[in-house]
């Protein structure tokens, strides 16, 4: 697939029109609904690195730091009023990375943090309550969007489903046998999927069909393919 430069904002941010609204796609793998001041992120999988280190795997601690640093940079740059995590915020049972994340949220008290529960979000309810993190156990409607962790097979006709879970990517072919796998934002007719925000996550290939769009994260910019 060739790369196409969409109309871009500063810092490699691309614009996409979805359900009559404009989303800003950030190279830090987040989507910003500027008109409402809402930042969408999916699949941070915080605590995953520490979880695997506890199991004896040599995963660098810097992985967790990198996720929090990118999130803090987004909050400072975009100044959202709300941040909505589309599931799999924390990967495992409690470990020290949860406390580090809570300290980050405490630094941004004017921001409302919310979580649409995903399959990895298994912490006890009181952990979320003490962190002032608002929880949604069902899909969250903020017209014209219906926010969920898993992509929904069916959504009301008037709503556009934004989800995570898949960790979408596309493969790009270069000269010879060169091939690159890049995380992407994917937008279909009735729903879109955000890339996994977490640095320590796998990816699943998607193949956009006619009428569908994919925007890859290519270094420090977002490009349509």
C-alpha positions as CSV (number, residue, x, y, z in Angstrom):
1,X,0.0,0.0,0.0
2,X,1.3,3.5,-0.8
3,X,1.4,6.2,1.8
4,X,-0.8,9.3,1.2
5,X,-0.3,12.5,3.1
6,X,-3.7,13.6,4.5
7,X,-4.4,17.2,5.5
8,X,-2.4,17.3,8.7
9,X,-2.2,19.5,11.8
10,X,1.0,20.3,13.6
11,X,3.1,17.5,15.0
12,X,2.1,14.9,12.5
13,X,-1.6,14.9,13.5
14,X,-4.1,13.8,10.8
15,X,-7.7,14.8,10.5
16,X,-10.5,12.4,9.7
17,X,-14.3,13.0,9.4
18,X,-16.3,10.3,11.2
19,X,-20.1,10.4,11.7
20,X,-20.2,14.1,10.9
21,X,-17.5,14.9,13.5
22,X,-13.8,15.6,13.1
23,X,-11.2,13.4,15.0
24,X,-7.6,14.3,15.3
25,X,-5.4,11.3,15.0
26,X,-2.2,11.6,17.0
27,X,1.0,9.7,16.3
28,X,1.0,8.8,20.0
29,X,-1.9,6.4,19.0
30,X,-4.8,8.5,20.4
31,X,-7.8,10.2,18.8
32,X,-8.9,13.6,20.0
33,X,-12.5,14.9,19.5
34,X,-11.5,18.5,19.7
35,X,-15.1,19.9,19.5
36,X,-16.0,18.1,22.8
37,X,-12.5,18.1,24.4
38,X,-12.5,14.3,24.6
39,X,-9.4,12.2,24.2
40,X,-9.9,8.5,23.2
41,X,-7.3,5.8,23.9
42,X,-7.4,2.1,23.8
43,X,-5.4,-0.8,25.2
44,X,-2.8,0.8,27.3
45,X,-2.1,-2.5,29.1
46,X,-0.5,-0.7,32.0
47,X,1.2,-3.1,34.4
48,X,1.9,-5.7,31.7
49,X,5.7,-5.2,31.8
50,X,5.8,-5.5,35.6
51,X,3.5,-8.6,35.3
52,X,5.9,-10.4,33.0
53,X,8.9,-9.3,35.1
54,X,7.3,-10.9,38.1
55,X,7.0,-14.1,36.0
56,X,10.8,-14.1,35.4
57,X,10.9,-12.5,32.0
58,X,13.4,-9.7,31.4
59,X,11.1,-6.9,30.3
60,X,12.6,-3.5,30.8
61,X,10.9,-1.2,33.3
62,X,11.2,1.6,30.8
63,X,8.2,0.2,29.0
64,X,5.8,1.3,31.7
65,X,7.6,4.7,32.0
66,X,7.2,5.2,28.2
67,X,3.4,4.7,28.3
68,X,2.9,7.1,31.1
69,X,5.3,9.7,29.6
70,X,3.4,9.6,26.3
71,X,0.0,9.9,28.1
72,X,1.3,12.9,30.1
73,X,2.6,14.5,26.9
74,X,-0.8,14.1,25.3
75,X,-2.6,15.7,28.2
76,X,-0.2,18.7,28.3
77,X,-0.4,19.2,24.5
78,X,-4.1,18.7,23.9
79,X,-5.6,19.9,27.2
80,X,-8.6,17.5,27.0
81,X,-11.6,17.9,29.4
82,X,-12.3,14.2,29.4
83,X,-10.1,11.1,28.7
84,X,-11.9,7.9,27.9
85,X,-10.0,4.7,27.8
86,X,-11.6,2.1,25.6
87,X,-10.8,-0.9,27.7
88,X,-7.7,-2.9,28.8
89,X,-6.3,0.0,30.7
90,X,-4.5,-2.2,33.2
91,X,-3.3,-5.6,32.0
92,X,-3.2,-7.7,35.2
93,X,-3.8,-8.0,38.9
94,X,-2.5,-5.1,41.0
95,X,1.2,-4.2,40.8
96,X,3.2,-1.0,41.3
97,X,2.5,0.4,37.9
98,X,-1.1,1.1,39.1
99,X,0.2,3.5,41.7
100,X,2.4,5.3,39.2
101,X,-0.6,5.7,36.9
102,X,-2.7,7.1,39.8
103,X,0.0,9.6,40.6
104,X,-0.2,10.7,36.9
105,X,-3.9,11.2,37.1
106,X,-3.5,13.2,40.3
107,X,-1.4,15.7,38.4
108,X,-4.3,16.4,36.0
109,X,-7.1,16.9,38.5
110,X,-9.2,19.1,36.1
111,X,-9.4,16.2,33.6
112,X,-12.2,13.6,34.0
113,X,-10.8,10.1,33.5
114,X,-13.2,7.3,32.4
115,X,-12.8,3.6,31.6
116,X,-15.0,1.4,29.4
117,X,-14.2,-1.9,30.9
118,X,-12.3,-4.4,28.8
119,X,-11.5,-8.1,29.3
120,X,-8.1,-7.3,31.1
121,X,-9.6,-4.8,33.5
122,X,-9.9,-7.1,36.5
123,X,-8.9,-4.9,39.4
124,X,-11.3,-4.7,42.3
125,X,-13.9,-1.9,42.1
126,X,-12.4,0.1,45.0
127,X,-9.1,0.6,43.1
128,X,-11.0,2.5,40.5
129,X,-13.1,4.4,43.0
130,X,-10.1,5.5,45.1
131,X,-8.4,6.8,41.9
132,X,-11.5,8.8,40.9
133,X,-11.7,6.8,37.7
134,X,-15.3,6.6,36.4
135,X,-16.2,3.1,35.2
136,X,-18.6,2.1,32.4
137,X,-19.4,-1.6,32.3
138,X,-21.5,-1.3,29.2
139,X,-20.9,0.6,25.9
140,X,-21.0,4.3,26.5
141,X,-23.0,6.5,24.2
142,X,-21.8,10.1,23.5
143,X,-23.7,11.0,20.3
144,X,-22.8,10.2,17.6
145,X,-20.4,7.7,19.0
146,X,-21.0,4.4,20.8
147,X,-17.8,3.6,22.8
148,X,-16.9,0.0,23.6
149,X,-13.8,-2.2,24.1
150,X,-14.7,-5.0,21.7
151,X,-15.9,-3.9,18.3
152,X,-19.7,-4.3,18.3
153,X,-21.3,-6.6,15.7
154,X,-24.3,-4.4,15.7
155,X,-24.8,-0.8,16.8
156,X,-27.9,1.4,16.6
157,X,-28.1,2.9,13.1
158,X,-27.7,6.5,14.4
159,X,-24.5,5.7,16.2
160,X,-20.9,5.0,15.1
161,X,-19.0,2.5,17.2
162,X,-15.4,3.4,18.3
163,X,-13.6,0.5,19.9
164,X,-10.2,-1.1,20.7
165,X,-9.2,-4.7,21.5
166,X,-8.0,-5.6,18.0
167,X,-4.6,-3.8,18.1
168,X,-4.9,-3.1,14.4
169,X,-2.0,-2.8,12.0
170,X,-1.3,-3.0,8.3
171,X,1.6,-4.4,6.3
172,X,3.4,-2.1,3.9
173,X,5.6,-3.6,1.1
174,X,8.8,-1.9,-0.1
175,X,11.4,-2.7,-2.7
176,X,12.4,-6.3,-2.9
177,X,11.3,-8.3,0.1
178,X,11.1,-5.3,2.4
179,X,7.9,-5.3,4.5
180,X,6.9,-3.1,7.4
181,X,4.2,-3.7,10.0
182,X,2.7,-0.4,11.3
183,X,0.0,0.1,13.9
184,X,-3.0,1.9,12.5
185,X,-6.4,3.6,13.1
186,X,-9.1,1.8,11.1
187,X,-12.4,3.3,10.0
188,X,-15.2,1.3,8.5
189,X,-18.7,2.3,7.5
190,X,-20.3,1.7,10.9
191,X,-17.3,1.5,13.3
192,X,-13.7,2.4,13.9
193,X,-10.9,0.7,15.8
194,X,-8.1,2.6,17.6
195,X,-4.5,1.3,17.7
196,X,-3.2,-0.1,21.0
197,X,-1.6,2.7,23.0
198,X,0.6,0.4,25.0
199,X,4.2,0.0,23.9
200,X,4.3,-3.7,25.0
201,X,1.4,-5.2,22.9
202,X,0.9,-7.4,19.9
203,X,-0.8,-6.4,16.7
204,X,-3.4,-7.9,14.3
205,X,-3.4,-7.1,10.6
206,X,-6.5,-5.5,9.0
207,X,-7.1,-5.2,5.3
208,X,-9.3,-2.2,4.5
209,X,-11.9,-2.8,1.8
210,X,-13.4,-0.4,-0.6
211,X,-14.8,2.6,1.3
212,X,-12.8,1.8,4.5
213,X,-9.8,3.8,5.6
214,X,-6.6,3.1,7.5
215,X,-4.2,5.6,9.0
216,X,-0.8,4.3,10.0
217,X,1.5,5.6,12.7
218,X,4.8,6.2,10.7
219,X,7.3,7.4,13.2
220,X,6.1,10.9,14.3
221,X,3.3,11.3,11.9
222,X,0.0,9.7,10.9
223,X,-0.5,8.9,7.3
224,X,-3.4,7.4,5.3
225,X,-2.6,4.2,3.3
